[in-house]
Amino acid sequence: MVNRVIKPVYTEKARTYEIISKIAYLIGVRHSIFENAAEPPDIKIYNELEENPAARIIRRLCIVRTSLICNYLKIGNEMSYNLKNLHTLPQFFDIDDINQLKEDGVDIIKANYKPHKYLIELNRLIINNIDRCRDIFPLWLKWHYIKELFIFPGGTEEHKLKAENTKYYNNKPMYPYQTYINWHPEDMGNILYNDMKFVKLIYGQHRDHFSDNSKVSDAGSGTKNNIYDFIYRSEGTVVAVDCENADPYKVCALLKGLNEEELEKVTKIILYDDIHTSSAWTLLENHTGIPVERELVERVSDFKSLVDLRMTAGTCKEFYQNDIKSFIIISSDSDFWGLISALPQAGFLVIIEGGKCGDPIKKALDDSGIYYCFIDDFCTGGIDELKTNVMLRELKSHIGELLNEDVNAMMASIYGRCRIDLSATEKKRFYDKYIKTLRLTINDDGRMKISLGI
């Protein structure tokens, strides 16, 4: 396979819909809204969350609460004059929602309850259950901003119910799909239109600013289609990664952001690594589903790396010995141009980090008809699992020394070894979930050790 000129397609970055789909599910947006394949929210996320009991409970509680608020007076009249209850009012409540709650251990039907008592009980149940949905959302997202959307202000005190009910009645068109959430209503259109709009809005309502757009945007269809086309035209493709000049978390985000079926012709990923790079590379295969070979390159001098030479030699070996004619190079070091020049008969696609690759090499790629794109464009919002696993592995290596360890110094060391750039929110979430839950355990031999509370 030889290179064919593929002009870069510079399209606006695509928006993501994972967060707003989860919010839409939890607050009780109608199933029919999810069924529209052309627009968000995503039916796949709906189906995934239907398998999660904690999510099911919150969704059904929110559905019942919204219906109760919307029909408060009518429901009150039915209860007072016709001795009705929630499960005998099919015009207002779906009995399947009430039955699903009961199956999940939450029986909301009470004898002699009036609407205000039901609203207080629903608010109490939501408060008691919402934290179970915390892990549905990524570490980088401030959970208390999300949690607050579900908390009815003054919702457990009868004399405070009217104010929030009135706010909802007066601004109902401004609520997402007219489902109740706790927010300051503004005429913002559909606030569940995409993740970027929603996250920026809820941060703004807390006088906060969200700026990491890589978490809520993705490479456009033009970029992805060019990668798919390159792979499709090959008999087999090898991904060669210069680990000294690539970020393992961005590489993982790139591969997870591409369709698995489109990657079937990728035979393997070869990591040309140096002992000084992030330990995250060793876990990459577990998170991509693509076979990974790691070539650990020793240094003859602390000041000189041989990774670029080994990558050139290894790629030539794949071309001549294994008959691989198509390569995706991931690196931001212009030294990869020597590799491309050495194999003019091969096909190349290059993925670079925008701020680390100069204009001359980009021009050389353009002039040679070699397509390149930017790894920064791919969404990094879905790689919490890799980050967590890398951090846990480093944490476990410290456990034997923890009794006399300065925890803050230990965590600073872990961040450095993992080479992860975490926000304050991500650090706090990891600290609260894994550090604060460390515990002492004693084995059968009476020896004490510190274990992770997971």
C-alpha positions as CSV (number, residue, x, y, z in Angstrom):
1,M,0.0,0.0,0.0
2,V,1.4,3.4,-0.9
3,N,0.2,6.8,0.4
4,R,-2.7,8.4,-1.3
5,V,-3.3,12.1,-0.9
6,I,-6.0,12.5,1.7
7,K,-6.6,16.2,2.3
8,P,-7.1,17.0,6.0
9,V,-10.7,17.6,6.8
10,Y,-10.8,20.4,9.4
11,T,-14.3,20.1,10.8
12,E,-15.7,21.6,13.9
13,K,-15.1,19.3,16.8
14,A,-18.0,17.0,17.6
15,R,-19.9,17.3,20.8
16,T,-20.4,14.4,23.3
17,Y,-23.6,13.3,24.8
18,E,-22.7,10.8,27.5
19,I,-23.3,13.1,30.5
20,I,-26.5,14.6,29.3
21,S,-27.8,11.1,28.4
22,K,-27.2,10.0,32.0
23,I,-28.8,13.1,33.4
24,A,-31.8,12.7,31.1
25,Y,-32.2,9.1,32.3
26,L,-32.0,9.9,36.0
27,I,-34.3,12.9,36.0
28,G,-37.0,10.8,34.2
29,V,-37.0,12.1,30.6
30,R,-39.5,10.0,28.6
31,H,-38.2,6.8,26.9
32,S,-39.6,8.0,23.5
33,I,-37.1,10.9,23.6
34,F,-34.2,8.5,23.7
35,E,-35.6,6.5,20.8
36,N,-34.8,9.3,18.3
37,A,-31.6,8.0,16.8
38,A,-30.8,11.3,15.1
39,E,-30.6,13.3,18.3
40,P,-29.4,13.0,21.9
41,P,-30.0,11.6,24.5
42,D,-28.5,8.2,23.7
43,I,-30.6,5.1,23.9
44,K,-27.5,2.9,24.6
45,I,-26.9,4.8,27.8
46,Y,-30.6,4.4,28.7
47,N,-30.3,0.6,28.3
48,E,-27.1,0.5,30.3
49,L,-28.6,2.4,33.2
50,E,-31.7,0.2,33.2
51,E,-29.4,-2.5,34.4
52,N,-28.2,-0.4,37.4
53,P,-30.6,-0.7,40.4
54,A,-29.4,2.6,41.9
55,A,-30.1,4.5,38.7
56,R,-33.4,2.8,38.2
57,I,-34.5,3.9,41.7
58,I,-33.6,7.6,41.1
59,R,-35.2,7.6,37.7
60,R,-38.5,6.2,38.9
61,L,-38.6,8.5,42.0
62,C,-38.0,11.5,39.8
63,I,-40.7,10.4,37.4
64,V,-43.2,10.1,40.2
65,R,-42.1,13.4,41.8
66,T,-42.5,15.3,38.5
67,S,-45.9,13.9,37.9
68,L,-47.0,14.7,41.4
69,I,-45.7,18.3,41.2
70,C,-47.4,18.8,37.8
71,N,-50.8,17.5,38.9
72,Y,-50.6,18.4,42.6
73,L,-54.2,19.8,43.0
74,K,-55.9,17.2,40.8
75,I,-54.2,14.4,42.7
76,G,-55.2,16.0,46.0
77,N,-58.8,16.1,44.9
78,E,-58.8,12.4,43.8
79,M,-57.2,11.4,47.2
80,S,-59.7,13.5,49.2
81,Y,-62.9,12.8,47.4
82,N,-62.4,9.5,45.6
83,L,-60.1,7.8,48.2
84,K,-57.5,7.2,45.5
85,N,-53.8,6.6,45.9
86,L,-50.8,6.8,43.6
87,H,-51.1,3.3,42.2
88,T,-54.8,3.8,41.5
89,L,-54.3,7.0,39.4
90,P,-53.2,5.7,36.0
91,Q,-54.0,9.0,34.4
92,F,-51.0,10.5,36.4
93,F,-48.7,7.6,37.3
94,D,-47.4,4.6,35.4
95,I,-48.0,1.6,37.6
96,D,-44.9,0.0,36.0
97,D,-42.7,2.7,37.6
98,I,-44.3,2.1,41.0
99,N,-43.9,-1.7,40.7
100,Q,-40.2,-1.3,39.6
101,L,-39.5,0.8,42.6
102,K,-41.0,-2.0,44.8
103,E,-38.9,-4.6,43.1
104,D,-35.8,-2.6,43.8
105,G,-36.7,-2.4,47.5
106,V,-38.5,1.0,47.6
107,D,-42.2,0.8,48.3
108,I,-43.6,4.3,48.0
109,I,-47.3,3.5,48.5
110,K,-48.5,4.7,51.9
111,A,-52.0,4.6,53.5
112,N,-53.8,7.9,54.2
113,Y,-51.0,10.0,52.5
114,K,-51.9,13.4,51.0
115,P,-49.8,15.0,48.1
116,H,-47.6,17.0,50.5
117,K,-46.7,13.9,52.5
118,Y,-45.9,12.0,49.3
119,L,-43.7,14.9,48.0
120,I,-41.8,15.0,51.3
121,E,-41.3,11.2,51.2
122,L,-40.2,11.3,47.6
123,N,-37.7,14.1,48.4
124,R,-36.4,12.1,51.3
125,L,-35.9,9.0,49.3
126,I,-34.1,10.8,46.6
127,I,-31.8,12.5,49.1
128,N,-31.0,9.0,50.7
129,N,-30.4,7.3,47.3
130,I,-28.8,9.9,45.0
131,D,-25.2,9.3,46.3
132,R,-25.4,5.7,45.0
133,C,-25.3,7.2,41.5
134,R,-22.1,9.1,42.1
135,D,-19.9,6.5,40.3
136,I,-22.1,6.8,37.1
137,F,-20.4,10.1,36.4
138,P,-16.7,10.7,35.7
139,L,-14.2,11.7,38.3
140,W,-13.5,15.1,36.7
141,L,-17.1,16.2,37.1
142,K,-17.9,18.0,40.3
143,W,-20.4,15.6,41.9
144,H,-22.1,18.2,44.2
145,Y,-23.1,20.2,41.2
146,I,-24.8,17.1,39.8
147,K,-26.3,16.0,43.1
148,E,-27.9,19.4,43.7
149,L,-30.0,19.0,40.6
150,F,-32.0,16.3,42.3
151,I,-32.4,18.0,45.7
152,F,-35.8,19.8,46.2
153,P,-35.0,22.9,48.2
154,G,-36.8,22.6,51.6
155,G,-38.3,19.5,50.3
156,T,-38.7,17.7,53.7
157,E,-40.6,20.6,55.3
158,E,-44.3,21.1,54.4
159,H,-44.3,24.9,54.7
160,K,-41.4,25.2,52.2
161,L,-42.9,23.1,49.4
162,K,-45.0,25.8,47.9
163,A,-42.2,28.1,46.9
164,E,-40.4,25.5,44.8
165,N,-43.7,24.2,43.3
166,T,-44.6,27.7,42.2
167,K,-41.2,28.3,40.7
168,Y,-41.6,25.2,38.6
169,Y,-45.2,26.1,37.5
170,N,-44.1,29.6,36.4
171,N,-41.1,28.4,34.5
172,K,-42.1,24.9,33.3
173,P,-41.0,25.4,29.6
174,M,-37.5,26.2,30.8
175,Y,-37.1,22.8,32.5
176,P,-35.5,20.0,30.4
177,Y,-38.3,18.2,28.7
178,Q,-40.5,19.7,31.4
179,T,-39.0,17.3,34.0
180,Y,-38.3,18.8,37.4
181,I,-34.7,19.6,38.4
182,N,-33.4,22.0,41.1
183,W,-31.9,24.9,39.1
184,H,-32.3,28.6,38.5
185,P,-34.6,28.6,35.4
186,E,-33.2,30.5,32.4
187,D,-34.3,30.6,28.8
188,M,-31.3,28.6,27.6
189,G,-33.0,26.4,25.1
190,N,-32.5,22.6,25.6
191,I,-29.9,22.4,28.4
192,L,-29.5,18.7,27.6
193,Y,-28.4,19.5,24.0
194,N,-24.8,18.3,24.5
195,D,-22.3,17.7,27.3
196,M,-20.4,21.0,26.7
197,K,-23.5,23.2,27.0
198,F,-24.8,21.4,30.0
199,V,-21.5,21.2,32.0
200,K,-20.7,24.9,31.3
201,L,-24.2,25.9,32.4
202,I,-24.2,24.0,35.7
203,Y,-20.7,25.2,36.5
204,G,-21.9,28.8,35.7
205,Q,-24.9,28.5,37.9
206,H,-22.4,27.9,40.8
207,R,-20.3,30.9,39.7
208,D,-17.6,28.4,38.6
209,H,-16.0,28.0,35.2
210,F,-15.4,24.8,33.2
211,S,-12.6,25.1,30.7
212,D,-11.4,21.6,29.9
213,N,-13.3,21.2,26.6
214,S,-11.4,18.0,25.8
215,K,-13.6,16.3,28.3
216,V,-16.8,17.2,26.5
217,S,-15.9,17.3,22.8
218,D,-14.5,14.8,20.4
219,A,-12.8,14.6,17.0
220,G,-15.2,15.3,14.2
221,S,-16.5,12.7,11.7
222,G,-14.1,14.0,9.0
223,T,-11.1,13.1,11.2
224,K,-12.5,9.7,12.2
225,N,-13.6,8.8,8.7
226,N,-10.1,9.4,7.3
227,I,-8.6,7.1,9.9
228,Y,-11.3,4.4,9.1
229,D,-10.6,4.8,5.4
230,F,-6.9,4.4,5.9
231,I,-7.3,1.2,7.9
232,Y,-10.0,-0.1,5.5
233,R,-7.7,0.2,2.5
234,S,-5.0,-1.9,4.2
235,E,-4.5,-5.6,4.5
236,G,-3.4,-5.0,8.1
237,T,-2.3,-2.0,10.1
238,V,0.2,-1.6,12.9
239,V,0.1,1.3,15.3
240,A,3.6,2.4,16.3
241,V,3.8,4.6,19.4
242,D,6.8,6.7,20.4
243,C,6.1,6.6,24.1
244,E,8.6,9.4,24.9
245,N,6.6,11.7,22.7
246,A,3.0,10.6,23.3
247,D,0.6,10.7,26.3
248,P,-0.7,7.3,27.3
249,Y,-4.0,8.7,28.4
250,K,-4.5,10.6,25.2
251,V,-3.6,7.5,23.2
252,C,-6.1,5.5,25.2
253,A,-8.8,8.2,24.6
254,L,-8.0,8.1,20.9
255,L,-8.4,4.3,20.6
256,K,-11.5,4.2,22.8
257,G,-13.0,7.0,20.7
258,L,-12.9,4.9,17.5
259,N,-15.4,2.2,16.6
260,E,-14.2,-1.3,17.5
261,E,-15.5,-2.7,14.2
262,E,-13.5,-0.1,12.3
263,L,-10.3,-1.1,14.1
264,E,-10.5,-4.8,13.2
265,K,-7.7,-4.6,10.7
266,V,-5.3,-3.1,13.4
267,T,-3.2,-6.2,14.1
268,K,-1.4,-4.8,17.0
269,I,0.0,-1.7,18.8
270,I,3.8,-1.6,19.3
271,L,5.0,0.7,22.1
272,Y,8.5,1.9,21.8
273,D,9.1,2.8,25.4
274,D,11.8,4.1,27.7
275,I,12.2,3.4,31.4
276,H,11.6,7.1,32.1
277,T,8.1,7.2,30.7
278,S,4.8,6.7,32.4
279,S,3.9,3.3,33.9
280,A,0.4,3.7,32.3
281,W,1.7,2.2,29.1
282,T,1.8,-1.3,30.6
283,L,-2.0,-1.2,31.2
284,L,-2.9,0.1,27.7
285,E,-3.9,-3.3,26.3
286,N,-6.4,-3.9,29.1
287,H,-8.3,-0.8,28.0
288,T,-8.2,-1.0,24.2
289,G,-8.8,-4.6,23.3
290,I,-6.0,-4.5,20.7
291,P,-2.9,-6.7,21.2
292,V,0.0,-4.6,22.5
293,E,3.8,-5.3,22.2
294,R,6.0,-3.2,24.4
295,E,9.6,-2.7,23.3
296,L,11.5,-1.3,26.3
297,V,14.5,0.6,25.0
298,E,17.5,0.8,27.3
299,R,19.7,3.9,27.3
300,V,23.4,3.9,26.7
301,S,23.5,7.3,28.2
302,D,21.2,9.1,30.5
303,F,21.1,12.0,28.1
304,K,20.4,10.1,24.9
305,S,17.3,8.1,24.1
306,L,17.3,5.5,21.4
307,V,13.5,5.1,21.1
308,D,13.3,6.8,17.6
309,L,16.0,4.5,16.2
310,R,14.3,1.4,17.6
311,M,10.9,2.5,16.2
312,T,12.5,2.9,12.8
313,A,14.1,-0.5,12.9
314,G,11.0,-2.1,14.3
315,T,8.7,-0.6,11.7
316,C,11.1,-1.7,8.9
317,K,11.0,-5.2,10.4
318,E,7.2,-5.2,10.3
319,F,7.3,-4.1,6.7
320,Y,9.9,-6.5,5.3
321,Q,9.5,-9.5,7.6
322,N,5.8,-9.5,8.5
323,D,4.5,-7.9,5.3
324,I,2.8,-5.0,7.0
325,K,2.3,-2.2,4.5
326,S,0.2,0.2,6.6
327,F,1.3,2.1,9.7
328,I,-0.2,4.6,12.1
329,I,2.5,6.6,13.8
330,I,1.7,8.3,17.1
331,S,4.4,10.8,18.0
332,S,5.1,14.5,18.3
333,D,8.8,14.2,17.6
334,S,9.8,15.2,14.1
335,D,12.3,12.3,14.1
336,F,9.5,10.1,12.8
337,W,10.1,11.7,9.4
338,G,13.3,9.7,9.0
339,L,11.2,6.5,9.4
340,I,8.7,7.6,6.8
341,S,11.5,8.5,4.4
342,A,13.0,5.1,4.9
343,L,9.9,3.3,3.7
344,P,8.5,5.1,0.7
345,Q,6.5,2.0,-0.4
346,A,4.5,1.9,2.9
347,G,1.4,3.8,3.8
348,F,1.5,6.1,6.8
349,L,-1.0,8.0,8.8
350,V,0.4,10.3,11.5
351,I,-1.3,11.3,14.8
352,I,0.4,14.2,16.6
353,E,-0.1,16.5,19.6
354,G,-0.9,19.9,18.2
355,G,1.2,22.1,20.4
356,K,4.3,19.9,20.2
357,C,4.8,19.5,16.5
358,G,6.1,22.3,14.4
359,D,4.9,23.7,11.1
360,P,7.8,22.3,9.0
361,I,6.9,18.7,9.7
362,K,3.2,19.4,9.1
363,K,4.1,20.9,5.7
364,A,6.3,17.9,4.9
365,L,3.4,15.6,5.6
366,D,1.0,17.7,3.5
367,D,3.5,17.8,0.6
368,S,3.9,14.1,0.7
369,G,0.1,13.4,0.8
370,I,0.3,11.9,4.2
371,Y,-2.8,12.5,6.3
372,Y,-2.2,13.7,9.9
373,C,-4.6,14.6,12.7
374,F,-4.4,15.8,16.3
375,I,-4.6,13.5,19.2
376,D,-5.8,16.5,21.3
377,D,-9.1,16.5,19.4
378,F,-10.3,13.2,20.8
379,C,-12.5,13.2,23.9
380,T,-10.6,12.5,27.2
381,G,-13.7,12.3,29.3
382,G,-14.0,8.6,29.3
383,I,-10.7,7.3,30.5
384,D,-11.3,7.4,34.3
385,E,-10.8,3.6,34.5
386,L,-7.3,3.7,33.1
387,K,-6.3,6.6,35.3
388,T,-7.8,4.9,38.4
389,N,-6.0,1.6,37.6
390,V,-2.7,3.3,37.1
391,M,-3.1,5.2,40.3
392,L,-4.2,2.1,42.2
393,R,-1.2,0.1,41.0
394,E,1.2,2.9,42.2
395,L,-0.7,3.1,45.5
396,K,-0.4,-0.6,46.1
397,S,3.4,-0.3,45.7
398,H,3.4,2.2,48.5
399,I,1.2,0.2,50.9
400,G,4.1,-1.5,52.7
401,E,5.5,1.8,53.7
402,L,2.3,3.6,54.6
403,L,2.5,3.5,58.4
404,N,5.2,6.2,58.4
405,E,4.3,7.8,55.2
406,D,3.2,11.4,54.7
407,V,0.0,10.8,52.7
408,N,0.2,14.1,50.8
409,A,3.8,13.5,49.8
410,M,2.9,10.0,48.8
411,M,0.1,11.2,46.6
412,A,2.4,13.8,45.0
413,S,4.9,11.1,44.2
414,I,2.1,8.9,42.7
415,Y,0.9,11.8,40.5
416,G,4.5,12.3,39.3
417,R,5.1,8.6,38.5
418,C,1.8,8.3,36.7
419,R,2.4,11.6,34.8
420,I,-1.3,12.4,35.2
421,D,-2.5,16.0,35.0
422,L,-5.5,15.8,37.4
423,S,-7.9,18.6,38.4
424,A,-8.5,19.3,42.0
425,T,-11.8,17.6,41.7
426,E,-10.3,14.4,40.3
427,K,-7.7,14.4,43.1
428,K,-10.3,14.8,45.8
429,R,-12.5,12.1,44.3
430,F,-9.6,9.6,44.2
431,Y,-8.4,10.6,47.7
432,D,-11.9,10.2,49.2
433,K,-12.6,6.9,47.5
434,Y,-9.3,5.1,47.9
435,I,-7.1,6.9,50.4
436,K,-9.6,7.6,53.1
437,T,-10.9,4.0,52.9
438,L,-7.5,2.4,53.5
439,R,-7.8,-0.2,56.3
440,L,-5.7,-2.4,58.5
441,T,-6.2,-6.1,58.0
442,I,-4.7,-9.1,59.8
443,N,-4.0,-12.4,58.0
444,D,-4.2,-15.9,59.4
445,D,-0.6,-15.7,60.5
446,G,-1.3,-12.6,62.6
447,R,0.6,-10.3,60.3
448,M,-0.9,-6.8,59.9
449,K,-1.1,-5.0,56.6
450,I,-2.8,-2.0,55.0
451,S,-5.3,-2.8,52.3
452,L,-7.4,-0.8,49.8
453,G,-11.0,-0.5,50.9
454,I,-12.4,-1.7,47.5
